């Protein structure tokens, strides 16, 4: 499974992109479950955010959803955090 996250906005307006490929990872099941929860019922169009807040584009195996602060679900928040931390 390929998970991609693009973060835009914020005070500086700097875009950040990272991705994780779960193939061969010992924790792949955990990633798959988290990704499934993060995209479940999520918006397919970018929501309105707040001034200087971050907006996110999350793509899981070709399915793209959008989220914006402060209205991320816990699963979205955790997935974004992990991908931006561990991804390349």
C-alpha positions, -999 to +999 in steps of 0.1 A: +000+000+000+013+035-009+002+063+014+010+099+004+004+131+024+007+166+012+004+194+038-002+230+026-009+263+043+003+273+077+018+306+087+047+303+062+027+286+034+053+260+029+041+227+012+054+195+026+050+160+009+059+126+022+050+090+014+052+056+029+051+023+010+040-004+034+052-034+013+075-055+033+070-036+065+065-057+096+039-031+108+020-031+074-013-043+090-013-014+114-007+011+086-035-004+065-060-003+094-050+033+102-052+044+065-086+028+061-100+047+091-084+079+079-101+079+045-134+064+056-161+090+051-136+118+044-141+146+019-131+143-017-129+180-021-108+204+000-127+218+030-125+254+042-098+257+068-089+284+092-064+312+087-028+300+089-041+264+095-028+234+076-048+216+048-040+180+039-043+158+008-042+122+018-039+096-009-041+058-002-035+036-032-049+062-056-079+073-035-075+109-025-093+127+004-089+161+019-089+174+054-081+207+072-073+218+107-089+219+131-114+193+119-092+162+113-104+130+127-080+112+152-072+087+125-063+114+100-042+133+125-023+101+134-018+090+098-006+125+088+018+126+117+033+092+110+036+097+073+053+131+076+076+117+103+085+083+087+080+090+050+103+101+024 
